[in-house]
């Protein structure tokens, strides 16, 4: 009888374990659909659409230069100025990978609970894209001037289209980078003005603030006399 009791206990435990395992798999399966919906909602956000468009244009810029921006000997077709091609490709490649990094950070933003870390991320976003907006203004002026001085004879139609497209997209990137920087600036302002923001407005000693200890004022309250005249709380 003791063996039978142990056998039934083992069967009961095995059945219970299978039920837990089945529920775990069911929850994981449900989470996969929820995560897919989260990704779909994420890519529909206006700021993410702006970042993805910018990243795509950056990829087109350095692809056009690497494909048709050099001749067979490796000389830049922008008036034979190597700096024009190298500078355009360099800032585009850097901005492309940094843009992908910021998209990934934005996706996992809710998992970043440290306020100081969030502050550094938003400030880096603002500083990088503001500076890159300036760099693309410089790049636009530089490549437009080099294209004006370039001898068009002997260039293929694809080469001309790629070089002209790069100049136009450099001008567009000035505004795209500026828009991302402006969004980061607004985000930093919102974080500073919120109760849990960066500006220290929600002090821990104040009532109602996170971690507040029920602060009470040490100053006596203002009172009014029966006649409606103001009476100083420090008057005798």
Phi and psi restraints in degrees (value plus and minus 20) as a CYANA .aco file:
   2 UNK   PHI     -83.9   -43.9
   2 UNK   PSI     -58.9   -18.9
   3 UNK   PHI     -87.1   -47.1
   3 UNK   PSI     -60.9   -20.9
   4 UNK   PHI     -83.4   -43.4
   4 UNK   PSI     -59.7   -19.7
   5 UNK   PHI     -84.0   -44.0
   5 UNK   PSI     -63.3   -23.3
   6 UNK   PHI     -84.9   -44.9
   6 UNK   PSI     -56.7   -16.7
   7 UNK   PHI     -84.3   -44.3
   7 UNK   PSI     -64.8   -24.8
   8 UNK   PHI     -87.2   -47.2
   8 UNK   PSI     -56.0   -16.0
   9 UNK   PHI     -82.7   -42.7
   9 UNK   PSI     -61.0   -21.0
  10 UNK   PHI     -84.8   -44.8
  10 UNK   PSI     -62.3   -22.3
  11 UNK   PHI     -83.2   -43.2
  11 UNK   PSI     -62.0   -22.0
  12 UNK   PHI     -83.8   -43.8
  12 UNK   PSI     -63.4   -23.4
  13 UNK   PHI     -83.6   -43.6
  13 UNK   PSI     -61.4   -21.4
  14 UNK   PHI     -83.9   -43.9
  14 UNK   PSI     -61.6   -21.6
  15 UNK   PHI     -84.7   -44.7
  15 UNK   PSI     -61.2   -21.2
  16 UNK   PHI     -84.5   -44.5
  16 UNK   PSI     -60.6   -20.6
  17 UNK   PHI     -84.3   -44.3
  17 UNK   PSI     -60.1   -20.1
  18 UNK   PHI     -83.9   -43.9
  18 UNK   PSI     -58.5   -18.5
  19 UNK   PHI     -84.0   -44.0
  19 UNK   PSI     -62.3   -22.3
  20 UNK   PHI     -83.9   -43.9
  20 UNK   PSI     -63.3   -23.3
  21 UNK   PHI     -83.8   -43.8
  21 UNK   PSI     -59.2   -19.2
  22 UNK   PHI     -85.4   -45.4
  22 UNK   PSI     -62.0   -22.0
  23 UNK   PHI     -84.8   -44.8
  23 UNK   PSI     -57.3   -17.3
  24 UNK   PHI     -82.9   -42.9
  24 UNK   PSI     -65.1   -25.1
  25 UNK   PHI     -84.7   -44.7
  25 UNK   PSI     -58.2   -18.2
  26 UNK   PHI     -84.1   -44.1
  26 UNK   PSI     -61.2   -21.2
  27 UNK   PHI     -87.8   -47.8
  27 UNK   PSI     -59.7   -19.7
  28 UNK   PHI     -82.8   -42.8
  28 UNK   PSI     -59.9   -19.9
  29 UNK   PHI     -84.9   -44.9
  29 UNK   PSI     -60.4   -20.4
  30 UNK   PHI     -87.8   -47.8
  30 UNK   PSI     -58.1   -18.1
  31 UNK   PHI     -84.2   -44.2
  31 UNK   PSI     -53.2   -13.2
  32 UNK   PHI     -82.7   -42.7
  32 UNK   PSI     -59.5   -19.5
  33 UNK   PHI     -89.6   -49.6
  33 UNK   PSI     -59.7   -19.7
  34 UNK   PHI     -83.7   -43.7
  34 UNK   PSI     -58.9   -18.9
  35 UNK   PHI     -86.2   -46.2
  35 UNK   PSI     -56.4   -16.4
  36 UNK   PHI     -84.0   -44.0
  36 UNK   PSI     -61.8   -21.8
  37 UNK   PHI     -83.4   -43.4
  37 UNK   PSI     -56.5   -16.5
  38 UNK   PHI     -84.5   -44.5
  38 UNK   PSI     -62.8   -22.8
  39 UNK   PHI     -83.0   -43.0
  39 UNK   PSI     -61.5   -21.5
  40 UNK   PHI     -83.1   -43.1
  40 UNK   PSI     -63.0   -23.0
  41 UNK   PHI     -87.1   -47.1
  41 UNK   PSI     -53.1   -13.1
  42 UNK   PHI     -85.1   -45.1
  42 UNK   PSI     -66.3   -26.3
  43 UNK   PHI     -93.1   -53.1
  43 UNK   PSI     -32.4     7.6
  44 UNK   PHI    -107.0   -67.0
  44 UNK   PSI     -28.3    11.7
  45 UNK   PHI     -86.7   -46.7
  45 UNK   PSI     119.6   159.6
  46 UNK   PHI     -79.8   -39.8
  46 UNK   PSI     -59.8   -19.8
  47 UNK   PHI     -88.0   -48.0
  47 UNK   PSI     -53.9   -13.9
  48 UNK   PHI     -93.1   -53.1
  48 UNK   PSI     -57.7   -17.7
  49 UNK   PHI     -80.7   -40.7
  49 UNK   PSI     -62.1   -22.1
  50 UNK   PHI     -81.8   -41.8
  50 UNK   PSI     -63.7   -23.7
  51 UNK   PHI     -86.4   -46.4
  51 UNK   PSI     -60.4   -20.4
  52 UNK   PHI     -88.1   -48.1
  52 UNK   PSI     -59.7   -19.7
  53 UNK   PHI     -82.5   -42.5
  53 UNK   PSI     -64.5   -24.5
  54 UNK   PHI     -81.8   -41.8
  54 UNK   PSI     -64.7   -24.7
  55 UNK   PHI     -83.4   -43.4
  55 UNK   PSI     -59.7   -19.7
  56 UNK   PHI     -84.9   -44.9
  56 UNK   PSI     -63.1   -23.1
  57 UNK   PHI     -84.6   -44.6
  57 UNK   PSI     -58.3   -18.3
  58 UNK   PHI     -81.5   -41.5
  58 UNK   PSI     -60.8   -20.8
  59 UNK   PHI     -82.7   -42.7
  59 UNK   PSI     -60.2   -20.2
  60 UNK   PHI     -84.4   -44.4
  60 UNK   PSI     -57.8   -17.8
  61 UNK   PHI     -82.4   -42.4
  61 UNK   PSI     -75.4   -35.4
  62 UNK   PHI     -93.2   -53.2
  62 UNK   PSI     -42.8    -2.8
  63 UNK   PHI     -89.7   -49.7
  63 UNK   PSI     -60.7   -20.7
  64 UNK   PHI     -84.1   -44.1
  64 UNK   PSI     -61.4   -21.4
  65 UNK   PHI     -89.1   -49.1
  65 UNK   PSI     -64.1   -24.1
  66 UNK   PHI     -88.1   -48.1
  66 UNK   PSI     -46.3    -6.3
  67 UNK   PHI    -103.7   -63.7
  67 UNK   PSI     -71.2   -31.2
  68 UNK   PHI    -146.0  -106.0
  68 UNK   PSI     -10.0    30.0
  69 UNK   PHI    -105.0   -65.0
  69 UNK   PSI     -30.6     9.4
  70 UNK   PHI    -142.6  -102.6
  70 UNK   PSI     131.3   171.3
  71 UNK   PHI    -104.8   -64.8
  71 UNK   PSI    -193.0  -153.0
  72 UNK   PHI     -85.7   -45.7
  72 UNK   PSI     -41.9    -1.9
  73 UNK   PHI    -114.6   -74.6
  73 UNK   PSI     -18.2    21.8
  74 UNK   PHI      67.4   107.4
  74 UNK   PSI      -6.2    33.8
  75 UNK   PHI    -109.4   -69.4
  75 UNK   PSI     115.5   155.5
  76 UNK   PHI     -86.4   -46.4
  76 UNK   PSI     118.3   158.3
  77 UNK   PHI    -102.7   -62.7
  77 UNK   PSI     -27.7    12.3
  78 UNK   PHI     -97.2   -57.2
  78 UNK   PSI      60.1   100.1
  79 UNK   PHI      36.6    76.6
  79 UNK   PSI      11.0    51.0
  80 UNK   PHI      37.5    77.5
  80 UNK   PSI      11.4    51.4
  81 UNK   PHI    -123.6   -83.6
  81 UNK   PSI      87.8   127.8
  82 UNK   PHI     -83.4   -43.4
  82 UNK   PSI     -52.3   -12.3
  83 UNK   PHI     -82.7   -42.7
  83 UNK   PSI     -53.3   -13.3
  84 UNK   PHI     -84.5   -44.5
  84 UNK   PSI     -66.4   -26.4
  85 UNK   PHI     -90.6   -50.6
  85 UNK   PSI     -64.9   -24.9
  86 UNK   PHI     -85.4   -45.4
  86 UNK   PSI     -61.2   -21.2
  87 UNK   PHI     -85.5   -45.5
  87 UNK   PSI     -63.4   -23.4
  88 UNK   PHI     -83.3   -43.3
  88 UNK   PSI     -66.3   -26.3
  89 UNK   PHI     -85.6   -45.6
  89 UNK   PSI     -61.8   -21.8
  90 UNK   PHI     -81.5   -41.5
  90 UNK   PSI     -71.0   -31.0
  91 UNK   PHI     -90.2   -50.2
  91 UNK   PSI     -49.2    -9.2
  92 UNK   PHI     -90.3   -50.3
  92 UNK   PSI     -63.0   -23.0
  93 UNK   PHI     -85.4   -45.4
  93 UNK   PSI     -64.4   -24.4
  94 UNK   PHI     -82.0   -42.0
  94 UNK   PSI     -67.3   -27.3
  95 UNK   PHI     -84.8   -44.8
  95 UNK   PSI     -52.5   -12.5
  96 UNK   PHI     -82.9   -42.9
  96 UNK   PSI     -70.6   -30.6
  97 UNK   PHI     -91.2   -51.2
  97 UNK   PSI     -56.2   -16.2
  98 UNK   PHI     -86.2   -46.2
  98 UNK   PSI     -57.7   -17.7
  99 UNK   PHI     -82.5   -42.5
  99 UNK   PSI     -61.7   -21.7
 100 UNK   PHI     -82.5   -42.5
 100 UNK   PSI     -58.5   -18.5
 101 UNK   PHI     -84.6   -44.6
 101 UNK   PSI     -61.6   -21.6
 102 UNK   PHI     -88.9   -48.9
 102 UNK   PSI     -52.8   -12.8
 103 UNK   PHI     -84.0   -44.0
 103 UNK   PSI     -63.1   -23.1
 104 UNK   PHI     -85.0   -45.0
 104 UNK   PSI     -61.5   -21.5
 105 UNK   PHI     -84.2   -44.2
 105 UNK   PSI     -59.1   -19.1
 106 UNK   PHI     -84.4   -44.4
 106 UNK   PSI     -56.1   -16.1
 107 UNK   PHI     -85.4   -45.4
 107 UNK   PSI     -57.7   -17.7
 108 UNK   PHI    -118.1   -78.1
 108 UNK   PSI       3.5    43.5
 109 UNK   PHI     -81.9   -41.9
 109 UNK   PSI     -60.4   -20.4
 110 UNK   PHI     -86.6   -46.6
 110 UNK   PSI     -40.7    -0.7
 111 UNK   PHI    -104.4   -64.4
 111 UNK   PSI     -28.4    11.6
 112 UNK   PHI    -111.4   -71.4
 112 UNK   PSI      84.0   124.0
 113 UNK   PHI    -115.5   -75.5
 113 UNK   PSI     -36.7     3.3
 114 UNK   PHI     -97.1   -57.1
 114 UNK   PSI     102.1   142.1
 115 UNK   PHI     -87.6   -47.6
 115 UNK   PSI     -57.2   -17.2
 116 UNK   PHI     -85.4   -45.4
 116 UNK   PSI     -60.3   -20.3
 117 UNK   PHI     -82.7   -42.7
 117 UNK   PSI     -62.1   -22.1
 118 UNK   PHI     -81.5   -41.5
 118 UNK   PSI     -58.7   -18.7
 119 UNK   PHI     -80.9   -40.9
 119 UNK   PSI     -66.6   -26.6
 120 UNK   PHI     -84.3   -44.3
 120 UNK   PSI     -58.4   -18.4
 121 UNK   PHI     -85.4   -45.4
 121 UNK   PSI     -67.0   -27.0
 122 UNK   PHI     -86.4   -46.4
 122 UNK   PSI     -59.8   -19.8
 123 UNK   PHI     -85.4   -45.4
 123 UNK   PSI     -59.9   -19.9
 124 UNK   PHI     -84.2   -44.2
 124 UNK   PSI     -59.3   -19.3
 125 UNK   PHI     -80.9   -40.9
 125 UNK   PSI     -66.0   -26.0
 126 UNK   PHI     -84.4   -44.4
 126 UNK   PSI     -68.6   -28.6
 127 UNK   PHI     -86.1   -46.1
 127 UNK   PSI     -63.1   -23.1
 128 UNK   PHI     -83.7   -43.7
 128 UNK   PSI     -70.9   -30.9
 129 UNK   PHI     -92.9   -52.9
 129 UNK   PSI     -50.1   -10.1
 130 UNK   PHI     -86.3   -46.3
 130 UNK   PSI     -62.9   -22.9
 131 UNK   PHI     -88.1   -48.1
 131 UNK   PSI     -58.6   -18.6
 132 UNK   PHI     -91.5   -51.5
 132 UNK   PSI     -47.5    -7.5
 133 UNK   PHI     -83.1   -43.1
 133 UNK   PSI     -61.5   -21.5
 134 UNK   PHI     -85.0   -45.0
 134 UNK   PSI     -62.5   -22.5
 135 UNK   PHI     -82.4   -42.4
 135 UNK   PSI     -57.6   -17.6
 136 UNK   PHI     -93.3   -53.3
 136 UNK   PSI     -46.2    -6.2
 137 UNK   PHI     -86.7   -46.7
 137 UNK   PSI     -63.1   -23.1
 138 UNK   PHI     -83.0   -43.0
 138 UNK   PSI     -62.6   -22.6
 139 UNK   PHI     -84.1   -44.1
 139 UNK   PSI     -60.5   -20.5
 140 UNK   PHI     -81.9   -41.9
 140 UNK   PSI     -66.8   -26.8
 141 UNK   PHI     -83.1   -43.1
 141 UNK   PSI     -61.0   -21.0
 142 UNK   PHI     -86.2   -46.2
 142 UNK   PSI     -72.0   -32.0
 143 UNK   PHI     -89.9   -49.9
 143 UNK   PSI     -54.0   -14.0
 144 UNK   PHI     -84.6   -44.6
 144 UNK   PSI     -59.9   -19.9
 145 UNK   PHI     -88.6   -48.6
 145 UNK   PSI     -60.6   -20.6
 146 UNK   PHI     -86.3   -46.3
 146 UNK   PSI     -58.2   -18.2
 147 UNK   PHI     -86.8   -46.8
 147 UNK   PSI     -54.6   -14.6
 148 UNK   PHI     -84.8   -44.8
 148 UNK   PSI     -54.4   -14.4
 149 UNK   PHI    -108.4   -68.4
 149 UNK   PSI     -26.5    13.5
 150 UNK   PHI     -95.9   -55.9
 150 UNK   PSI     117.1   157.1
 151 UNK   PHI     -96.1   -56.1
 151 UNK   PSI      97.5   137.5
 152 UNK   PHI     -99.0   -59.0
 152 UNK   PSI     -36.8     3.2
 153 UNK   PHI     -87.4   -47.4
 153 UNK   PSI     116.8   156.8
 154 UNK   PHI      70.3   110.3
 154 UNK   PSI     -30.3     9.7
 155 UNK   PHI    -104.0   -64.0
 155 UNK   PSI     118.0   158.0
 156 UNK   PHI     -92.9   -52.9
 156 UNK   PSI     143.7   183.7
 157 UNK   PHI     -82.9   -42.9
 157 UNK   PSI     -57.7   -17.7
 158 UNK   PHI     -85.8   -45.8
 158 UNK   PSI     -60.5   -20.5
 159 UNK   PHI     -84.2   -44.2
 159 UNK   PSI     -64.6   -24.6
 160 UNK   PHI     -81.0   -41.0
 160 UNK   PSI     -64.8   -24.8
 161 UNK   PHI     -83.0   -43.0
 161 UNK   PSI     -63.7   -23.7
 162 UNK   PHI     -84.3   -44.3
 162 UNK   PSI     -63.2   -23.2
 163 UNK   PHI     -88.3   -48.3
 163 UNK   PSI     -61.2   -21.2
 164 UNK   PHI     -87.2   -47.2
 164 UNK   PSI     -60.3   -20.3
 165 UNK   PHI     -80.7   -40.7
 165 UNK   PSI     -60.3   -20.3
 166 UNK   PHI     -84.4   -44.4
 166 UNK   PSI     -59.9   -19.9
 167 UNK   PHI     -83.5   -43.5
 167 UNK   PSI     -65.1   -25.1
 168 UNK   PHI     -84.7   -44.7
 168 UNK   PSI     -63.1   -23.1
 169 UNK   PHI     -89.7   -49.7
 169 UNK   PSI     -48.0    -8.0
 170 UNK   PHI     -83.1   -43.1
 170 UNK   PSI     -59.8   -19.8
 171 UNK   PHI     -86.4   -46.4
 171 UNK   PSI     -60.2   -20.2
 172 UNK   PHI     -84.7   -44.7
 172 UNK   PSI     -58.5   -18.5
 173 UNK   PHI     -85.6   -45.6
 173 UNK   PSI     -43.6    -3.6
 174 UNK   PHI     -78.0   -38.0
 174 UNK   PSI     -64.2   -24.2
 175 UNK   PHI    -100.5   -60.5
 175 UNK   PSI     -54.6   -14.6
 176 UNK   PHI     -85.5   -45.5
 176 UNK   PSI     -66.0   -26.0
 177 UNK   PHI     -84.1   -44.1
 177 UNK   PSI     -58.9   -18.9
 178 UNK   PHI     -84.8   -44.8
 178 UNK   PSI     -56.9   -16.9
 179 UNK   PHI     -85.9   -45.9
 179 UNK   PSI     -61.2   -21.2
 180 UNK   PHI     -85.5   -45.5
 180 UNK   PSI     -60.7   -20.7
 181 UNK   PHI     -83.8   -43.8
 181 UNK   PSI     -59.3   -19.3
 182 UNK   PHI     -85.4   -45.4
 182 UNK   PSI     -60.2   -20.2
 183 UNK   PHI     -82.5   -42.5
 183 UNK   PSI     -60.8   -20.8
 184 UNK   PHI     -85.1   -45.1
 184 UNK   PSI     -57.5   -17.5
 185 UNK   PHI     -83.8   -43.8
 185 UNK   PSI     -63.9   -23.9
 186 UNK   PHI     -84.8   -44.8
 186 UNK   PSI     -57.4   -17.4
 187 UNK   PHI     -84.8   -44.8
 187 UNK   PSI     -59.1   -19.1
 188 UNK   PHI     -86.4   -46.4
 188 UNK   PSI     -59.6   -19.6
 189 UNK   PHI     -83.0   -43.0
 189 UNK   PSI     -63.0   -23.0
 190 UNK   PHI     -82.6   -42.6
 190 UNK   PSI     -59.4   -19.4
 191 UNK   PHI     -87.7   -47.7
 191 UNK   PSI     -56.6   -16.6
 192 UNK   PHI     -90.9   -50.9
 192 UNK   PSI     -51.7   -11.7
 193 UNK   PHI    -108.4   -68.4
 193 UNK   PSI     -30.1     9.9
 194 UNK   PHI    -101.5   -61.5
 194 UNK   PSI     143.8   183.8
 195 UNK   PHI     -85.1   -45.1
 195 UNK   PSI     -50.5   -10.5
 196 UNK   PHI    -127.3   -87.3
 196 UNK   PSI       7.2    47.2
 197 UNK   PHI    -103.0   -63.0
 197 UNK   PSI    -177.8  -137.8
 198 UNK   PHI    -120.1   -80.1
 198 UNK   PSI     -33.2     6.8
 199 UNK   PHI    -107.7   -67.7
 199 UNK   PSI     -21.3    18.7
 200 UNK   PHI      57.5    97.5
 200 UNK   PSI       2.7    42.7
 201 UNK   PHI     -97.6   -57.6
 201 UNK   PSI     -44.9    -4.9
 202 UNK   PHI    -118.5   -78.5
 202 UNK   PSI      66.2   106.2
 203 UNK   PHI     -97.4   -57.4
 203 UNK   PSI     126.6   166.6
 204 UNK   PHI     -89.4   -49.4
 204 UNK   PSI     -39.2     0.8
 205 UNK   PHI    -104.3   -64.3
 205 UNK   PSI     -30.9     9.1
 206 UNK   PHI    -105.1   -65.1
 206 UNK   PSI     123.1   163.1
 207 UNK   PHI     -87.1   -47.1
 207 UNK   PSI     118.3   158.3
 208 UNK   PHI      70.0   110.0
 208 UNK   PSI     -36.7     3.3
 209 UNK   PHI    -101.2   -61.2
 209 UNK   PSI     138.1   178.1
 210 UNK   PHI     -78.5   -38.5
 210 UNK   PSI     103.0   143.0
 211 UNK   PHI      59.8    99.8
 211 UNK   PSI      -8.0    32.0
 212 UNK   PHI     -84.9   -44.9
 212 UNK   PSI     127.7   167.7
 213 UNK   PHI    -129.6   -89.6
 213 UNK   PSI       3.3    43.3
 214 UNK   PHI      52.7    92.7
 214 UNK   PSI      34.1    74.1
 215 UNK   PHI     -83.5   -43.5
 215 UNK   PSI     114.8   154.8
 216 UNK   PHI    -142.9  -102.9
 216 UNK   PSI     119.5   159.5
 217 UNK   PHI     -91.7   -51.7
 217 UNK   PSI     124.1   164.1
 218 UNK   PHI    -110.4   -70.4
 218 UNK   PSI     -27.0    13.0
 219 UNK   PHI    -108.6   -68.6
 219 UNK   PSI     121.9   161.9
 220 UNK   PHI     -89.2   -49.2
 220 UNK   PSI     130.0   170.0
 221 UNK   PHI     -90.8   -50.8
 221 UNK   PSI     132.7   172.7
 222 UNK   PHI     -94.2   -54.2
 222 UNK   PSI     118.9   158.9
 223 UNK   PHI    -146.9  -106.9
 223 UNK   PSI     144.2   184.2
 224 UNK   PHI    -145.1  -105.1
 224 UNK   PSI     124.9   164.9
 225 UNK   PHI     -94.5   -54.5
 225 UNK   PSI     152.0   192.0
 226 UNK   PHI     -84.4   -44.4
 226 UNK   PSI     -47.1    -7.1
 227 UNK   PHI    -102.5   -62.5
 227 UNK   PSI     -20.3    19.7
 228 UNK   PHI      71.4   111.4
 228 UNK   PSI     -21.7    18.3
 229 UNK   PHI    -103.2   -63.2
 229 UNK   PSI     125.4   165.4
 230 UNK   PHI     -91.2   -51.2
 230 UNK   PSI     115.8   155.8
 231 UNK   PHI    -140.2  -100.2
 231 UNK   PSI     106.3   146.3
 232 UNK   PHI     -84.6   -44.6
 232 UNK   PSI     116.9   156.9
 233 UNK   PHI     -88.8   -48.8
 233 UNK   PSI     -33.8     6.2
 234 UNK   PHI    -120.7   -80.7
 234 UNK   PSI     -19.9    20.1
 235 UNK   PHI     -96.3   -56.3
 235 UNK   PSI     129.8   169.8
